Amino acid sequence: MSIPTKYDWKKLEDFCSTVLENAGVSKENARIVATSLIEADLRGVDSHGVVRTAIYLERIERGMINPNATVTITSDSDSAVLVDGNNNFGSVVGTKALEIALEKAKRSGVALIGVKHSNHFGTGAYYAKKAIEKDIILLVLSNASQTMPPTGGVRPFIGTNPLA
């Protein structure tokens, strides 16, 4: 039986942020991504934690993530917004979408935010917790890759879509 290795999570967060900055990610965006990864690990969701750093770096190299893209609003009303992430990190796009949602919900009582052209956004709980801290109810939904067949099916058709 092995004893789990313990790390100072703050130092690990700083390390991840520095690694991302060295790959050309802005300091602000690197911190958002690193914080999202650490939060997942601290909650015990290792599949969405620091282990994803290497995957994200590879996606930057392959042009799948544009770490310098500006997140834009393509449609806006009193309580609904469509956000275009322009292929930036999912956690950066998600954080921007959350900020908009919280502002709209406080003003209008409810908000619906859609996101397109984004990437892996981490755990839905990361965003839900931030809303809870502001006394706002948030429902987080996302699409997912086809990884499992429907009951009785033979080919993957359904994703394990997160709901938080």
C-alpha positions in Angstrom: 0.0 0.0 0.0 1.5 3.3 -1.0 1.1 6.5 0.9 -0.5 9.3 -1.2 1.9 12.2 -2.0 0.7 15.6 -0.7 1.5 18.8 -2.4 1.0 22.4 -1.4 -1.9 23.3 -3.7 -1.0 26.9 -3.9 2.5 26.2 -5.1 1.1 23.7 -7.6 -1.4 26.4 -8.8 1.5 28.8 -9.2 3.5 26.2 -11.1 0.6 25.5 -13.5 0.1 29.2 -14.1 3.8 29.7 -14.9 3.9 26.7 -17.3 0.9 28.2 -19.2 2.4 31.7 -19.2 5.6 30.1 -20.7 3.4 28.7 -23.5 2.2 32.2 -24.4 -0.9 32.4 -22.2 -1.5 35.8 -20.6 -0.9 36.0 -16.9 -4.7 36.6 -16.2 -5.8 33.7 -18.4 -3.1 31.4 -17.1 -4.3 32.1 -13.5 -7.9 31.4 -14.4 -7.0 28.0 -16.0 -4.7 27.0 -13.2 -7.3 27.9 -10.6 -9.9 25.8 -12.4 -7.6 22.8 -12.6 -6.6 23.0 -8.9 -10.2 23.4 -7.8 -11.1 20.2 -9.6 -8.2 18.3 -7.9 -9.2 19.7 -4.5 -12.7 18.4 -5.0 -11.3 15.0 -6.0 -12.1 15.2 -9.7 -8.6 14.3 -10.8 -9.6 13.8 -14.4 -10.3 17.5 -14.7 -7.4 18.7 -12.6 -3.7 19.4 -13.1 -3.4 16.3 -15.2 -5.0 18.3 -18.1 -2.2 20.8 -18.2 -0.2 18.7 -20.7 -3.3 18.2 -22.8 -4.0 21.9 -22.9 -0.4 22.6 -23.9 -0.6 20.1 -26.7 -3.9 21.7 -27.9 -2.2 25.1 -27.9 0.6 23.7 -30.1 -1.9 22.1 -32.5 -3.9 25.3 -32.8 -7.0 23.8 -31.1 -6.8 26.4 -28.3 -6.2 30.1 -29.1 -4.9 31.4 -25.7 -4.9 35.0 -27.0 -8.4 35.0 -28.5 -10.8 37.7 -27.3 -14.1 36.4 -25.8 -16.9 38.4 -27.6 -20.6 38.8 -27.2 -22.5 38.0 -30.5 -26.0 38.6 -29.2 -27.2 40.5 -26.2 -30.6 41.3 -24.5 -31.7 42.1 -21.0 -31.5 38.5 -19.8 -29.9 36.5 -22.6 -26.5 36.5 -24.2 -24.6 34.4 -26.7 -20.8 34.4 -26.1 -18.3 33.5 -28.7 -15.1 32.1 -27.1 -13.2 32.3 -30.3 -11.4 29.0 -29.3 -9.9 30.3 -26.1 -9.6 28.0 -23.0 -13.0 26.8 -21.8 -12.4 28.0 -18.3 -11.5 31.5 -19.6 -14.7 31.6 -21.7 -16.7 30.0 -18.9 -15.5 32.6 -16.4 -16.4 35.4 -18.8 -19.9 33.8 -19.4 -20.3 33.5 -15.6 -19.5 37.1 -15.0 -22.1 38.1 -17.6 -24.7 35.7 -16.2 -24.2 37.0 -12.6 -24.5 40.6 -13.8 -27.6 39.9 -15.9 -29.3 37.8 -13.2 -28.8 40.5 -10.5 -30.3 43.1 -12.9 -33.1 41.1 -14.5 -33.7 38.3 -12.0 -32.8 35.6 -14.5 -30.1 35.1 -17.2 -29.5 32.6 -20.0 -26.1 32.5 -21.4 -25.0 30.4 -24.4 -21.4 29.7 -25.4 -20.0 28.7 -28.7 -16.4 28.1 -30.1 -15.0 27.2 -26.7 -12.9 24.3 -25.3 -12.9 21.9 -22.4 -14.3 24.1 -19.5 -13.4 21.9 -16.5 -16.0 21.0 -13.9 -19.4 22.6 -13.9 -19.1 22.8 -10.1 -16.3 25.3 -10.5 -18.8 27.8 -11.9 -21.7 26.8 -9.7 -19.6 27.4 -6.5 -18.8 30.9 -7.7 -22.5 31.7 -8.2 -23.4 30.3 -4.8 -20.8 32.6 -3.3 -22.8 35.5 -4.8 -26.2 34.0 -3.6 -27.2 33.2 -7.1 -28.6 29.9 -8.3 -26.8 28.6 -11.4 -27.5 25.7 -13.7 -24.5 24.6 -15.7 -24.9 22.5 -18.8 -22.5 21.4 -21.5 -22.2 19.2 -24.5 -19.8 16.4 -24.7 -18.1 14.0 -27.1 -20.0 10.9 -28.1 -18.6 8.3 -25.7 -21.3 5.8 -25.0 -24.1 4.0 -26.9 -27.7 4.5 -25.9 -29.4 1.5 -24.2 -29.3 -1.4 -26.7 -27.0 0.6 -29.0 -23.7 -0.6 -30.4 -21.9 2.6 -31.3 -21.1 5.7 -29.1 -23.8 8.3 -29.6 -24.3 10.0 -26.2 -21.9 12.1 -24.2 -21.5 12.1 -20.5 -22.8 15.7 -20.5 -22.1 17.5 -17.2 -24.9 19.0 -15.2 -24.2 21.1 -12.1 
